[in-house]
Amino acid sequence: MSTILKSMTIEQFVAQSVGKWRSMRSGHSLAFQQFEDVLSEVIIESIEKDDSAVQDLLSTATSNQGHSSDIVAPFRMEWSAESDWEPEDPSQVSSGSCLIIPLKKNDYSGILIRSVGYAESELAESTYQFLDDGTFLLTTHYEQSMAEERIWFVSDNVRCRSSVLKTSAGSGVLQTSFASEVRRVKA
Amino acid sequence: MSTILKSMTIEQFVAQSVGKWRSMRSGHSLAFQQFEDVLSEVIIESIEKDDSAVQDLLSTATSNQGHSSDIVAPFRMEWSAESDWEPEDPSQVSSGSCLIIPLKKNDYSGILIRSVGYAESELAESTYQFLDDGTFLLTTHYEQSMAEERIWFVSDNVRCRSSVLKTSAGSGVLQTSFASEVRRVKA
């Protein structure tokens, strides 16, 4: 009767993530008990390993010099969001993009280099691993905070993404978020 | 650099869940792209195995006759919610309670009997299992739908809960939800 668990590799994960997604995202500010609901579009595209942007980012991430041979399935993520945080200005749109390079350690874990971090706008290095059901687990230490993100597919065309932002020491949980992402199927 | 994974048993999970929680919950209706944000209080209490309510529920759940020896850590969950779904009536409060009986198969999986299901208001039997990081994974088949819930602790006093509701066939995802729950520490 148990669900059969099936893990994933980073190559499979990126291949399944490539595409155009419609995202519903809710942010929870725990101290203030405030909700922030955002609709956005997310586009994920594969990039060639020898793209100059990949090489530039890798050379900036100093701790990984000499490991360019471990690069697996780099990709770019773009998003454009319309937030209801300020209802008096519904046209407020935030957007951005980010280059992401996985460096594989073994089939189920490795390092992820991002040109822009989730919690702070700076280059971020995360560790990733896959749980035994294929959930992608990402841990990032920033100067002031620490983020734990998880992404899991509930079907080929729906994925869920959660994040928890803690203080650097790890004791206080500052905010959480959850996104439901539905693939935009080509017309 | 990888996070050290640590699984859980149902006894540990229930013990850590017992208490009073302040919950922020966001529901995502995927077809309509609608958000529903709810603040609520959740109370989780242990019950004795030989409580008559436990025996009554067990005798109703016919498929588990003869397995009462597998009962582990039954508990009651109560919730009272204030929804913003109808902002013209902010005092709208929904509340309820539910008796839950885990039947242990082995350290990491088993069956959960609930007096009231998550997706449909009827007795529900779910299968549960723990992922290798201690995430509690619950799968319930209802007549018209199928729910997958996950609960994980991000600290001793903060837990996250997500749910995905699919059509019975499992192909269509109808709605998702995510709750951030903070333990109310005694004054």
Interface residues (C-beta under 8 A of the other chain):
Chain A: M1 S2 T3 L5 R22 M24 S26 H28 L30 Q33 F35 D37 L39 K105 S109 I111 T127 Q129 L131 D132 D133 T135 L137 T139 E148 V154 S155 V158 C160 S162 V164 K166 G170 S171 V173 T176 F178 S180 V182
Chain B: M1 S2 T3 L5 R22 M24 S26 H28 L30 Q33 F35 D37 L39 K105 S109 I111 T127 Q129 L131 D132 D133 T135 L137 T139 E148 V154 S155 V158 C160 S162 V164 K166 G170 S171 V173 T176 F178 S180 V182
